[in-house]
Amino acid sequence: MVEACLADRRDLWSLAQNRHTPADAVARLARDPDPRVRERVASRADLDPHLLAELAKDPDCAVRTRALLQPLPRTWAQRDVIDRVVGRTADEIGPLAVMFAEPDMDWYSACAVSADPLLRRVAATSPGLPDDLVNRLANDSDPHVRHLLACNHPLTPPGTVLDAFITTARQRPYLLTLPQLPRTGLQALLDHEDPEVRALAAADTALDQPPIRLLADPESGVRRAAAGNPLLPPDLVSTLLEDPEVAEGAAANPNLPAERLHELLDLSGLTRATAE
């Protein structure tokens, strides 16, 4: 089957990826004209040192990068973890599930102090990194390292999580579930150009002033978030219940008195419980 694939030039990337491909076929694939195939060979854990040295001088940058990324010896689990990060941004990757076969923590720790930002990104995906390395990566010069850390490590500092929220728009639904995401101290974000960031700030219960002006924001999500802020005066919140565009946010405002809440339930057709 291997010989047939090589002869017909089909499934070569899969052959280069497969850990059971015979060594002689791997050597031939290392010299294939397709750089994607050579890059896959360069990532293998069972690569012959002479072949690795040859690929480290490959004319294609991606092949050289992958060959030089890890010295031998390597493991297949390490290869698989790197594969999840290579060629993708932090916004595309986000939170990662633990793999069936994870590299040991010593390897992740070595990646965390590597001079190569790609290996530091790999380290940032490990939820088991010790505190000192978490703090190190939280201040990394590479933003993808910081943002991957925010999505994957429970001890990521709040400021790093907030920065990830502002920058990685696709990961916001997940980041909103994290207890480390700051919910106060967001005054400076009230005029942010991104409406989802303004909405987060509009819900800040420690603002200097009630976010009344954001009730007129052009984005409905920002208006709803402002309507739910308990800093708003109760009479204003009650008035907002009459506006369909912000009523949902106003109905969730903890400043609504109990009697007003009962009125809303009455309007919805629910009957009050009869006291015994």
C-alpha positions as CSV (number, residue, x, y, z in Angstrom):
1,M,0.0,0.0,0.0
2,V,2.8,2.4,0.9
3,E,4.5,1.7,-2.4
4,A,1.3,2.2,-4.3
5,C,0.7,5.6,-2.6
6,L,4.3,6.7,-3.4
7,A,4.0,5.6,-7.0
8,D,0.6,7.3,-7.5
9,R,1.6,10.4,-5.3
10,R,-1.6,10.0,-3.3
11,D,-2.1,10.3,0.5
12,L,1.5,11.4,0.9
13,W,0.7,13.8,3.7
14,S,-1.0,11.1,5.6
15,L,1.9,8.7,5.1
16,A,4.3,11.4,6.4
17,Q,2.0,11.8,9.4
18,N,1.5,8.1,10.2
19,R,3.8,6.9,12.9
20,H,3.8,3.4,11.4
21,T,5.1,4.4,8.0
22,P,8.3,2.4,7.3
23,A,11.6,4.2,7.7
24,D,12.6,3.8,4.1
25,A,9.4,5.4,3.0
26,V,9.9,8.2,5.5
27,A,13.3,8.9,4.0
28,R,11.7,9.2,0.5
29,L,9.0,11.4,1.8
30,A,11.6,13.7,3.4
31,R,12.7,14.6,-0.2
32,D,9.3,14.9,-1.7
33,P,8.7,18.0,-3.8
34,D,5.7,19.0,-1.7
35,P,6.9,21.1,1.3
36,R,3.7,20.2,3.2
37,V,4.8,16.5,3.1
38,R,8.4,17.4,4.1
39,E,7.1,19.5,7.0
40,R,5.1,16.5,8.3
41,V,8.2,14.4,8.1
42,A,10.2,17.0,10.0
43,S,7.7,16.8,12.9
44,R,8.1,13.0,13.4
45,A,9.2,11.6,16.7
46,D,11.2,8.8,15.1
47,L,13.1,10.9,12.7
48,D,16.7,9.8,11.9
49,P,19.2,12.4,13.1
50,H,20.8,12.7,9.6
51,L,17.4,13.2,8.0
52,L,16.5,15.8,10.6
53,A,19.8,17.7,9.9
54,E,18.9,17.6,6.2
55,L,15.4,19.0,6.8
56,A,16.8,21.7,9.1
57,K,18.4,23.1,5.9
58,D,15.3,22.8,3.7
59,P,14.6,25.6,1.3
60,D,11.1,25.9,2.7
61,C,10.8,28.0,5.9
62,A,8.0,26.0,7.4
63,V,10.0,22.8,7.0
64,R,13.1,24.3,8.5
65,T,11.1,25.8,11.4
66,R,9.5,22.4,12.3
67,A,12.8,20.6,12.0
68,L,14.5,23.0,14.3
69,L,11.7,23.5,16.7
70,Q,12.5,20.3,18.7
71,P,15.7,18.5,19.2
72,L,15.8,14.7,19.4
73,P,14.7,12.7,21.3
74,R,11.0,13.6,20.9
75,T,7.7,11.9,21.7
76,W,4.6,11.5,19.5
77,A,2.6,13.2,22.3
78,Q,4.8,16.2,22.0
79,R,4.3,16.3,18.2
80,D,0.5,16.1,18.6
81,V,0.5,19.0,21.1
82,I,2.6,21.2,18.9
83,D,0.3,20.4,16.0
84,R,-2.6,21.9,17.8
85,V,-0.8,25.3,18.0
86,V,1.3,25.6,14.9
87,G,0.0,27.9,12.2
88,R,-3.0,29.2,14.2
89,T,-3.7,32.3,16.2
90,A,-4.8,32.2,19.8
91,D,-8.2,33.4,18.7
92,E,-8.5,30.4,16.5
93,I,-7.2,27.9,19.1
94,G,-8.9,29.1,22.3
95,P,-9.4,26.5,25.2
96,L,-8.1,23.1,24.4
97,A,-9.3,19.8,25.9
98,V,-6.7,17.5,27.6
99,M,-5.4,15.0,25.2
100,F,-5.4,11.2,25.8
101,A,-1.6,11.2,25.8
102,E,-0.2,14.3,27.3
103,P,3.6,15.1,27.4
104,D,5.0,15.3,31.0
105,M,5.0,18.6,32.8
106,D,8.8,18.9,32.7
107,W,8.6,19.2,28.9
108,Y,5.8,21.8,29.2
109,S,8.0,23.7,31.7
110,A,10.9,23.6,29.4
111,C,8.7,25.0,26.6
112,A,7.6,27.8,28.9
113,V,11.2,29.1,29.2
114,S,12.1,28.5,25.5
115,A,13.4,31.4,23.4
116,D,11.0,30.2,20.7
117,P,7.5,31.8,21.0
118,L,5.9,28.8,19.4
119,L,7.0,26.5,22.2
120,R,5.9,29.1,24.7
121,R,2.5,29.1,23.1
122,V,2.4,25.3,23.5
123,A,3.3,25.7,27.2
124,A,0.5,28.2,27.6
125,T,-2.1,25.5,26.6
126,S,-1.2,23.4,29.6
127,P,-3.6,23.9,32.6
128,G,-1.0,22.3,34.9
129,L,1.8,24.8,34.7
130,P,3.2,25.9,38.1
131,D,2.5,29.4,39.4
132,D,5.9,30.9,38.6
133,L,5.7,29.9,35.0
134,V,2.1,31.1,34.7
135,N,3.3,34.5,35.9
136,R,6.1,34.4,33.5
137,L,3.9,33.6,30.5
138,A,1.3,36.1,31.6
139,N,3.9,38.8,30.9
140,D,5.2,37.2,27.7
141,S,6.2,39.5,24.9
142,D,4.1,37.4,22.5
143,P,0.4,38.2,22.7
144,H,-0.6,34.7,21.5
145,V,1.2,33.2,24.5
146,R,-0.7,35.5,26.9
147,H,-4.1,34.9,25.2
148,L,-3.7,31.1,25.1
149,L,-2.8,31.2,28.8
150,A,-6.0,33.1,29.5
151,C,-8.0,30.5,27.7
152,N,-6.3,27.4,29.2
153,H,-4.9,28.1,32.7
154,P,-7.1,28.7,35.8
155,L,-4.5,30.8,37.5
156,T,-4.1,33.4,34.7
157,P,-4.0,36.9,36.2
158,P,-7.2,38.9,35.7
159,G,-5.5,41.6,33.7
160,T,-4.3,39.0,31.2
161,V,-7.8,37.5,30.9
162,L,-9.2,40.9,30.3
163,D,-6.6,41.6,27.6
164,A,-7.6,38.3,26.0
165,F,-11.3,39.3,26.1
166,I,-10.6,42.6,24.4
167,T,-8.4,41.0,21.7
168,T,-9.7,37.5,20.9
169,A,-13.3,38.2,19.9
170,R,-14.1,34.6,19.0
171,Q,-13.2,33.4,22.5
172,R,-15.4,35.9,24.4
173,P,-18.3,33.5,25.1
174,Y,-15.9,31.2,26.9
175,L,-13.9,34.0,28.6
176,L,-17.2,35.4,30.0
177,T,-17.5,32.2,32.0
178,L,-14.2,32.6,33.8
179,P,-14.2,33.9,37.3
180,Q,-10.9,35.7,36.6
181,L,-12.4,38.0,34.1
182,P,-12.7,41.4,35.8
183,R,-16.2,42.8,36.1
184,T,-15.2,46.0,37.8
185,G,-12.6,48.6,37.2
186,L,-13.6,48.9,33.6
187,Q,-14.2,52.7,33.4
188,A,-11.6,53.2,30.7
189,L,-13.5,50.8,28.4
190,L,-16.8,52.6,28.3
191,D,-15.8,54.3,25.0
192,H,-14.1,51.3,23.5
193,E,-14.7,50.8,19.8
194,D,-15.9,47.2,20.2
195,P,-19.5,47.0,21.4
196,E,-18.9,43.7,23.2
197,V,-16.2,45.4,25.3
198,R,-18.4,48.4,25.9
199,A,-21.2,46.0,27.1
200,L,-18.8,44.4,29.6
201,A,-17.9,47.9,30.9
202,A,-21.5,49.0,31.0
203,A,-22.3,46.3,33.5
204,D,-19.5,47.4,35.9
205,T,-21.1,48.0,39.3
206,A,-18.2,50.1,40.5
207,L,-18.3,52.8,37.8
208,D,-17.9,56.4,38.9
209,Q,-21.3,57.3,37.5
210,P,-24.3,55.3,36.4
211,P,-23.9,54.4,32.7
212,I,-26.9,56.4,31.7
213,R,-25.3,57.7,28.4
214,L,-24.8,54.1,27.3
215,L,-28.6,53.6,27.3
216,A,-28.4,55.5,24.0
217,D,-25.6,53.5,22.6
218,P,-26.0,52.5,18.9
219,E,-25.6,48.8,19.8
220,S,-28.5,47.0,21.5
221,G,-26.2,44.7,23.5
222,V,-24.6,47.7,25.2
223,R,-27.9,49.3,25.9
224,R,-29.2,46.1,27.6
225,A,-26.0,45.8,29.7
226,A,-26.4,49.4,30.8
227,A,-30.0,48.8,31.7
228,G,-29.1,46.0,34.0
229,N,-26.5,48.0,36.0
230,P,-27.7,48.4,39.6
231,L,-26.1,51.9,39.7
232,L,-29.1,53.2,37.7
233,P,-31.8,54.9,39.8
234,P,-34.8,52.6,40.5
235,D,-37.3,54.9,38.9
236,L,-35.2,55.0,35.7
237,V,-35.0,51.2,35.7
238,S,-38.8,51.0,36.1
239,T,-39.2,53.3,33.1
240,L,-36.8,51.2,31.0
241,L,-39.1,48.3,31.4
242,E,-41.5,50.0,29.0
243,D,-38.8,50.1,26.3
244,P,-38.7,46.7,24.4
245,E,-35.1,47.2,23.3
246,V,-33.8,47.4,26.9
247,A,-36.6,45.8,28.9
248,E,-34.7,42.5,29.2
249,G,-31.7,44.2,30.8
250,A,-33.9,46.3,33.0
251,A,-35.9,43.2,34.2
252,A,-32.6,41.7,35.4
253,N,-31.6,44.8,37.3
254,P,-31.3,44.0,41.0
255,N,-32.5,47.5,41.8
256,L,-36.1,46.6,40.9
257,P,-38.3,46.4,44.0
258,A,-40.1,43.2,44.8
259,E,-43.5,44.7,44.1
260,R,-42.4,45.7,40.6
261,L,-41.2,42.2,40.0
262,H,-44.5,40.8,41.1
263,E,-46.2,43.2,38.7
264,L,-44.1,41.9,35.8
265,L,-45.0,38.3,36.7
266,D,-48.7,39.3,36.8
267,L,-48.4,40.8,33.4
268,S,-46.9,37.5,32.1
269,G,-50.0,35.6,33.3
270,L,-48.4,33.9,36.3
271,T,-50.6,33.9,39.4
272,R,-49.2,34.7,42.8
273,A,-48.8,31.8,45.2
274,T,-51.6,31.9,47.8
275,A,-50.3,32.1,51.4
276,E,-51.5,29.3,53.7
